[in-house]
Amino acid sequence: MGIGLVLLGMRLRWRTTVVVVAAALVTGIAAGLPLFSATGIWEELAGGAPQWVTRRGPVGIIDLLGKAFAENRLMTLFILTLPAVGMAERYGLQEEAGRLIRRVRAATVGRLLVVYQIFRILHGALGIRLNGHPSFVRPLIAPMALGVTTGGIRTEKVKSAAAAAENYGNFYGQNLSPVQAGILLVFGVMQGLGIQLSVWDLVRHTLPIVGFSLLLAGLQFWWLDRQLRRNGGE
């Protein structure tokens, strides 16, 4: 039910935060969880005075959401970059990025995005989190990709391809770092199931997947270049 709500919300373009929180609430309620953790209750004891008696119960949905936010609050640090990016854009960052890429004669949208994907994979392997969409894709990579084309009907395809390069590189690249949350989560689950391995074993088995993602992305971006050439750069 929760997954279905997420798919419906994304399809109808509802606000993402509202959709995710609503899906969490629906999932928790369907699982029989209370909204709040029942950790205690006021009871009258033998002396007649009420006293708070601690009782352990199922963890509430709101408590789970709060705990998850507190544990992952570092993900919101990208908000600090927004004023700097906005100021840079106001003074011509996107236009300058477009002019820079037009000086490279061999540059195409596909080649640029493959290079950026490799860049993100390397940063992920080093354990560096860049929050790529607000910090790189919107102010730099998308304008550079659009600078290679002449705009027109393919503008949205180029923007979405730039976002895809970020998603591919970040998602798979971070699994090459033994200190990233994804690897540590899988490691913890495996340990809990009694499967003995190291985080480096997980990194090693991630390498073929990263290579395969680069291959598929390369084909996708090559096909985009072909479509752009067919439409005269539009």
N, C-alpha and C positions, 0 to 999 in steps of 0.2 A: 504493500500500500504506500509506503514511504517513497519507494523508487518510482512508482506510478505517478505520485504527486509531483516529484521533481521533474519527470519527463513532461507532464502536462504544463507545469509552470514555465519551463524553459520554452516549450512550444508556443505558449501564449505570450511569452516575453514579459512575464510578471517580474517584479523586483526580486533579484536573486536571494537576498538575505531573508526576505519574508518567506520565500518558497522553501529554503533549507530549514528554517526554524519550524515552519508548519509541518514539513515532512518528519522532522524529529519528534514533534509532539504527537502526530498521528501514529508513528511507529511505536512510541512509548506507550500510548494509550492502548493500542492494539495488543501490546505485549502484557498488559495488565499492570503497568507501573503507575504509582501515584504521581501527582504533579510535584509534590514536595516530600522530602524524606521524613518519615515518622520516627523521630529519634527519642521522643519522650512525651509525657502526658502529666497533667496535674491530677493528683489523687489525694483523697482525704485519708490520712493514716489513723491509727488507733486514737491518737490524742486529739483528733478533730481538726488539726491544722493541715491545710493543703500543702503538698510537697511535690516538687518536680521529680518524677521517677523516670529514669532513662530506660528507654526500650529501643532495641534495634529492630528496624524494619527494612523493607526494600528501599533502595536509593530512588529518590524522586527524579522526574524528568528535568525539572528546573535546576536541581542540584547538579545533575550530570552536565547540562549545558554550561552552567557557570564554571564547573571544574574544567571542562574542555577548553573554555575560553581562557581561563587563568593559566593553564598549562601551555597554551599556544599563543599567548599574547604578543610574543616577539614577532609574529607574522604581521601585526599591524604597524610595524615600524616603517613600512613603505609610505605611510601617511606623511612622515617627516620630509620625504623627498618631493611631495607634490608642490609646495610653494616654490622650490628652486626650479623644478621643471617648468612650472607655469610662467615664471619670470623669464626663463631662457626662451620659451616659445614666444613670448610677447615681443622679444627683441630679435626674432628671426632665426631661431634654432632649426626649425623644420626647413625653411627656405635654404639655409646654408648647407644642411645635410643633403638636400636635393642637388644643389650646385656641385658639391664635392663629388658625388657619385657619378655625375654626368661627365666629369673629367676622365674617368676610367673607361676607356673605349671598349674593353673586353667585358664590362659589367653587364649582366642581365639580371632580371628579377630572381630567376632560379639560382644562379651562381651566388648572388648576394645572400639569399636565404640559407643555402647550404653552408656557406662560410659562417653565418651567424649561428646556425644550429651547432656546428662543431665548436664554436666559441662558448656556447652555453653548456655543452657537454663537458668541456674542459673545466669550466668553472664549477660545475656540479661535482666533478671528480675531486676537485680541490676542497670541497665542502663549503664553497662560498655561495651564499644566497643573495641574489641580486634583485629579486622582485621585478623580473624582466618586463612585464607588460607596462607598468607605469613609468619605469625608469629608462627603458631602452626601446621597446617596440613602438609605442605611441610617439615619443618625441624624436626618435632617430631612425629606426629600421624601416618603419612604414613610409616615412617621407623619402628615405633613400630609395626604397623599392619603387615608389611612385615617380621618383625623379628619373628613373630609367625609362618609364613609359610616357605616354602623352595624355594620360588620364582617360576620360571617356567611360564607356560602359563597363570596362574591366576594373575600375577603381576598387570596388568592394571586394572583388576576388583577390586582388593584390594585398589589400589590408588583411583579409582573412588568412591568406597564405603566410604573411608575416607573423600573425598570431600563432599559426600552426607551428612554424619553425621554433618559436619560443616554447610552446607546450612540449613538442617532441624533445628538444634539447634539455629542458629543465627536468621533465618527468623521468627520462631515462638516465640522464647524466648524473642526477643526484644519487642514483643507486650504485654508482661507481665509487662512492665515498663511504667508508666504514663507519663514519660518525653521523651520517644523515638519519633522520627520523624513520624513513621508510625501511632502510636496511635493519635498523635496530628493532623496529616493530616485528619484522619477519623473523629476526633472530630470537626475539623473546617468545614468539609463538612456537617456533620450532623447539626451543628449549623446554617450553611447557608441555609439548607433546612427547618429550623424551628423545628427540632427534638431536644427536650431538654433531655440531658443526661450528665453524667459526665465521665471523663476519666476512673474512677474506674469501671463504668458500662462496658466500652469496655474491660478493663482488665479481668473482671469477665467472660464475654462471650468468651474471648480468651482461658480460662483454658481448656474447653473440647477439643478445637482444638489442643492445645499443647499435651494433653494426647493421642489424636488419632494419632498425628504425631509420638509420641514415640512408640505406638503400631505397626503402619505400619512399622516404621524403624526397630523395633525389629524383626518383621517377615522377612523383607528384609535381615537383617544381619544374622539371624538364617539360612535362606536359603543359604546364601553365605558360612557360616560355613559348612553346609551339603555338598555343592559342593566341598569345599576344602578337606573335609575328604574323599569324594568319589574319588578324584583325588590324594590321598596320600599326601595332603598338598600343592600341586602345585597350 
